[in-house]
């Protein structure tokens, strides 16, 4: 499965904008009850994030600001998108290059987006040279007027359009509500946590960049600014990676369910595709799913990263293993059929399930992206009972128990069009 990460559209609402990397108020860090007093513009600000449902003093429950404790009340049904706005363009986690380039050029363009390098050119000769940026390199030999980086380098040296450039960068980063990234207490110490620390680092580096722009000039300013932008870009990538790991660790999360199937119950789900050469009782499953459906066979016949798929297929065939096979949503018990499993060794087929399309009619399925469930059966008794559900013995209409062994509507429609053309 290929997953992508896309930038969300963040509305420009000043009340939801984090302004600095300061955590606590400067002069009075705790109130009379010993609670921390957070800075009004920071990532824990009660004026920005407030509390969900009610204020600190519990006097206000409607969205707005409490006149007593000055805490903002957020509706649990409509939590705003909180954000920090950068002083410059930062690259998206995933970059898109619309035109064909060789591998080396693509790498240079991606590095320019992420401020990992710069272009040095001779304007008279129109000659460009790429330099990867390194902090410990001696840059005193460079002429400030001949250095291009970021947007200017991409548009001047590679012809990147304004529209394409803007599609690969953004100026705002979303910050979750504090209830999703709370400060925890361990052994009497307050722990901010890795995600909060990454947000603070990113904002602090942006503040350093603003300071460089205002105070420095000449060649020193060029590389100081480039350095700050590069660090911010790297930390945003680290944050995205950390958030992704966090999502994968949460209980019953979508990411793990999609990537791993259901290894505990011996069930997989994958897209169904046609294979006219298969017997109607057989399905061909991508080798990626061996460890999920048959973990013991996988362990017994895998050495290092090499799995003996031929041996596993022989065992499944000789011992009469069957699987249950159905298309979601399951309308009733009669929409489940049994099949003889075999595994494909081809890389291009490792994530899909193949079957003869004659069985799709009984499942009311087709191959326009439908997914199938495959449930492994392990005991001889279960496989013996499931043999009654093999398609060759039992094509059943789920609604009225009549026999079905026709072709899916896709094939009927295409055949009709072909006949009309003739």
N, C-alpha and C positions, 0 to 999 in steps of 0.2 A: 504494500500500500504506500502510495506517495502522498506525503503530507506537506502542506505549505503554510507559512505564517504570513498573514496579510496585516497591513496597518489599518487600524480603525480610524474613523473620522471623528475627531474630537472638537466639539463646539467651543468657540471662544467665549467663555463666561468667566469674568474676572473673579467671582466669588469662589470658583472651583480651582483656581490656579495657585499652586505652591510657588513661593517666591524666593526661598533661600534654603541653605543647608543647615541652618541653626536649629538645634533640637529643643533646648530649654531657654526660658526667659533669662535675660542677662543678669538682672539684679536680684530677682526673687524667684528662686528655682522651685520652691515648695510652698504650698499654702499652709494654713494653720492646722490642717488635718494630716499633714505630712505627704500629701499627694503632689506629684510633679506638676509644675506649671510650664506648659509647652509654649514655644515661640509661636506668635500669631501667623507667621508666614512659612513655618516649617512643615515637615512631612507628618507631624503628629498634632498639628494645630486644631484646637477645638472650634475655632472660628471657621476653618475651612472644612474639615471632615466631620466635626460634631459627633453626635451619637445617633444611632439608628433607633427610632421609636420614641425616645424621650430624652430630655436634657439631663445634665449632671444632677441637678437638684430635684428632678422628677416632677417639676411643676408644669412643664410644657410637653405636649405629645404631638402637636401639629407641626408640620414643617415651618421653619423660621428660626428666629433667635430668641432665647429666653432673656427677659430683661433683668433677671436676678443673677443667674450664674454666667450669662453671656455665651452659653453654649449653643451651637447650632443643632437643630433637630432635623434629621434626615428621614424621609419616608421609606420604610422597608420595601414598598412597592415600586419606588422610583429613585434608585440611588444614582446620583449624578456621576459623570465621568470626570474624575479629578485628574489634574495634569500639571506638568512643568513645561515651560516654553523655553527652548534654547535660543541663544543669540545667533546661531548659525545653522546651516542645513546639516542634518545628520543622516547617514545612510540607513536604508531599510535593512532588516535582517537578511532578507533575500533580495538579490539584485536581478533585474531583467535587462538583457541586451537584445534589442530587436533585430539587429543586423548580424550577418555571418562574419565572424572573425576567427583567426587562428587562436590556438590555446594560449600562446604567449601574450598576444594582444589583449585577449579577454582578461587575463590575469592582471595586466597593467591597468586596464580600465577599472576593474574591481578595486585595485589598490588605490587608485586616484579617488574613487568614491569614498573610500574609507580613510583617506588622508595618510596612507602608508607610503606615499612616494610623491614625486613632483617631476615636472617636465622642465628642461633647460633648453633654450632655443636661441638660434642666431636669426634675428629678424630679416637681415639682408639675404641670407641664403635659404631662409625658410626651412632650416634644418633643426629637428627636434631630437632630444636625447632624454631617456627616462632614468631617474635615479631613485632607488628605494630609500626611504628616509630612515636613518639610524641616529639615535641620540648622541652617540659617542664619536660621530664622524666630524672631521674638520671641514666646515662649510665656508670658511673665510675666503676661499678662492672663487666663490660664486659671485656673479654680478646680480644685485637685487632686482634690477629691471628686466632680467631675462628668466626669472623664475615664475612658473605657472603651476598652480595646484588646485585641487577641488574642481569647482564648476568651470572656472576659466580654462583650466587645462583640458578638461573633457570636451568643451565646446570648441576650443581653438584647434586642438591637435587631433581630435578624433571625430569632429563634426557631430557630436551629440546635440540633438535639438533641445530647446527649452522644455518642450512637453515631455520628452523622454527623461530628461534630467529630473524634473519635478516628480515624475512617477516613481523615482528611486530614492527620494529623500523625504524627510519630514522635519517639522520644527517642534512637535509636541510629543511627550511621552506620557502615557496614562499611568496613574498611580492608584493602586487599589485602596479602598477604604481601610482605615486603621484596624477595624474588626477582623480583617483578613490577614493582617500582618502585625499582630499585637506584640508589645514588649512583654517578655516572659521573665519569671523569677526562678533562679536556680541557685541553691545554697546561699540564699540571702542576697544574691546579686541580680541586678536587672540586666537581661540579655536582649539587645536590640534585634539580633538575628541577621543572617547573611543577606536576605533580600532587602531589608531596610538599610543595611550598610552599603549595598550596591547603589541604591537610590541616592543616599547621601554622597557617595563618592562621585557619582555622575553629576549631580548638581554642583558640588564643590569644584569639579574640574571645569564646568561651564563658567563658574564665577572667576576662576583663574584666567580663563580665556578673556573674559571681559576686562580683567585687570591688565592683561598684556596689551590689548588693543588700545587702552587709554594711556598707558604709561611708556610703552616702548616705541621705538621707531627704527627705520633702516633694516639692515640684514638681520639683526638680532630679533626684531619684531616678527619678521617673516617666519623664522624657524621656531620661535617661541609659540606663535599662533598655531603653526602646523603641528607642533608637539601636543598642544592642548587639545586640538581637534581630534588627533589620532587617539589620544587616551580616552576621550569621551566616547568615540566610536567603538573602541575595544570594550569599554565597560558596559555599553548598551548591549553589545553582543553577549557579554558574560551574564548580564541580567536576564536577557531573553532565554538563554540556556538554563539558568537557575530556575526561572518560572516554569519552563517546560518540564524540568526534573520534578519540581514541586507538584505539578499537575499529574505526572505519572505515578507519584507516590500516594496520592489521595485515594481513599477507599472508594471502590466502584466507579473509578474514573473512566471516561470515554476512551482516552488514549490507549490505556492498557487493554481494555475490552476489544478495541479494533485491531490492535497489533498482535495480541496473543490469543485471540479467540477465547475459549473456555477450557484451559488445560486441566482444571480440576475434574470437570465432568466428561472429559473426552469428547468434546463437541467443537466443531469448527463451523465457520460461515465464510463463504467465498462466492465470487461471481461465477455463474454458469455459462459455459460456452459449448458450441456444437462440435461433435466428433462422429461423423457418419460411419466410420470404420468400426466403432465399438459395438459389441453385442448389446441388445437392449437391457440385459441384466447387469451390465458392468459400468462402472464409472472410473475415470482416470483423475486422480487427485495430485495437485502439485506437491513436490517433495518437501516444501516448507512446512507442511502440516503433519509430517510423520511423527515428530516428537510429541505433538498434542494428542493425536488419535491413538497412537500405539507407543507410549513412552518406554515400555519394557523392551519391545523389539528394537526401538531406536537405540537404547543404551547397550543392548547386547551386540548390535551390529554396526556400531560407530566407533572408529578409532581416530582420535584427534578431530579433524574437521571433515573426515571422509566417512560417508554412510554407504553401506552395501545395500543399495536399493533393490538390486536383482534378487538377493537372498530373501529380503523382507517380502517381496512380491510372491516368491515361490511358497513361502510359509503361509501367507494369506490365502493363496489359491489351494494348496494341498490340504490345509486344515479346515477349509470351508468357512473362513471368516466372512461375515456380512456386516453391513452398516445400514442404519436407518437413514432415509433420505427424504427431505421435504422442503417445500418453499414457503417462506413466511409471507403473510400470516397464516398459521395453521388453522383452517376452518373446522376441521374435525379429524378424528382418528383415521378416516379413510383417505385423507390427503397425504398420508405417510406411506412410502414404499420402501422395500428392501433392495439393496444392490450389492454386487460383488466388487470390493475395492481393489484397485491397483494404483501404484504411485508413478508419476512421470519423472524422468530424470532430466528433462530439459529445463534450462534456466528460464526460458521465455514462458514456461507454463507453471512455474513453481507456486503462484498465488491463485490459480483458478481451478475450477472443477469442470471436467468434460464429461458429456453423456451423449448418447444417441438422441436426437431431438424427438423421436417417436414417443418417448416417455413424458415429454413436457406437457402434452395435452391433458394427461391425467392430473397433473399438478397445476393446471391453468397458468403455466409459465411460458416465458419466451426468453430471448437472449438480448434484450435491450437494457441490460444492467441488473436483471433479477439476481438475487442472492439465494443460495441454498444452504440449508443446515445439513451437516453430516454427523451422525451420532455413532460412535464405535460400539460394537457388541463384542464382549470378550468370552462369554461362556458358550459351550456347545449347545446347552439347552436354549439359550436366547437366540443363537443363530438358527437352530432347528425350527423354532417357532416362527422366526422372521422369514423363513423360506417360503411361507405361504403368501408373502407380500411381494415376491419377485414380479417384476412387470410382465415377464413372459407367461406367468400363471394368472395374473390378476390385475388387469387394467380396470380401475374402479372410478366412476364418477362420484365425486365427494358429496353431491347434493342428493342423488337418488339411487346410488349403488349400481347404475347401469355400466356396461362395459365400454371403456373408451380406449381406443388405440389409433386415433387419427393424428393428423399433423397439426402443429400449432398454427394459429391464425396468421402468423407472419408468412409461413410458407404458402398457405392457401392464397393469400393476397398477392404475393409475388408471382405465383403460378398463373393467377387470373390475369395479371398485367402482361405477362409474357405471351399468353394465349391471345389477348386482345391485339398485341402488336403484330402477331403472325397473321 
